[in-house]
Amino acid sequence: MAIDAVLFDFSGTLFRFDDAAFHGARLTDAGGRLLDSHEIAEIMRRMTAPVGQFVEFDADGQYAWENRDLDPALHRRAYLEVLEQSGVPAAQAIRLYELMRDAGEWTPYPDTGEVLRALHGRGLRVGVVSNIAFDIRPAFADRGWLRYIDEYALSYEVGAMKPDTRIFEAALDGLGVAPDRALMVGDSLEADGGAKALGCAFALVDPLPTDDRATGLWDAICAHDLLIP
């Protein structure tokens, strides 16, 4: 199958909100004890996992959680409650949430820039498809990568969340590419794999810490013969 465009997920695929931001926030429990690395890792998992629910909500909170990536206010409410139910004091929860929604705090995977540049150089169209409730374009702009991205389909702007095919259709329409000429790359078979329902090819990457995944994107793209290993 000839590929004319590559769609990428954002969190866990191109970028990651790494442990360093959590450690830098010096999180404590309600008694003032600094949280250890295992506790911080669990909080990070609850904040960044592409699917799954890790705390119980009341009815309003459940609505906010299920629609968090469609509305910034619901996103804030849902994740502040996740943090507070995870034992993070309210003031720290607000500070950590603001860090998470700051695109400048996200770390790119080591091969992100190289892969985007190489695909652009080959004339392939590139899109970013993300379940998210804040603007991630600054993460690319800060590194001079905006010119490599031809289309952004962000759930809070599109009004649909992966695996809903409408968000992939929005990206493909913006790129002017048919589904059977596109590859979707993401870290969640459940969410990102929704592109397969339209006929897109799909490549799964592991959302490891950035230091532990040096060539995941490059390997995924090369496996589909789009770049030379």
Stockholm file with secondary structure:
# STOCKHOLM 1.0

chainA/1-229         MAIDAVLFDFSGTLFRFDDAAFHGARLTDAGGRLLDSHEIAEIMRRMTAPVGQFVEFDADGQYAWENRDLDPALHRRAYLEVLEQSGVPAAQAIRLYELMRDAGEWTPYPDTGEVLRALHGRGLRVGVVSNIAFDIRPAFADRGWLRYIDEYALSYEVGAMKPDTRIFEAALDGLGVAPDRALMVGDSLEADGGAKALGCAFALVDPLPTDDRATGLWDAICAHDLLIP
#=GR chainA/1-229 SS CCCCEEEECSBTTTEECCHHHHHHTTCBCTTSCBCCHHHHHHHHHHHHCSSCCCSCCCHHHHHHHHTGGGCHHHHHHHHHHHHHHTTCCHHHHHHHHHHHTCGGGCEECTTHHHHHHHHHHTTCEEEEEECCSSCCHHHHHTTTCGGGCCEEEEHHHHTCCTTSHHHHHHHHHHHTCCGGGEEEEESCTTTGGGGGGGTCEEEECCCCCGGGCSSHHHHHHHHTTSSCC
#=GC SS_cons         CCCCEEEECSBTTTEECCHHHHHHTTCBCTTSCBCCHHHHHHHHHHHHCSSCCCSCCCHHHHHHHHTGGGCHHHHHHHHHHHHHHTTCCHHHHHHHHHHHTCGGGCEECTTHHHHHHHHHHTTCEEEEEECCSSCCHHHHHTTTCGGGCCEEEEHHHHTCCTTSHHHHHHHHHHHTCCGGGEEEEESCTTTGGGGGGGTCEEEECCCCCGGGCSSHHHHHHHHTTSSCC
//
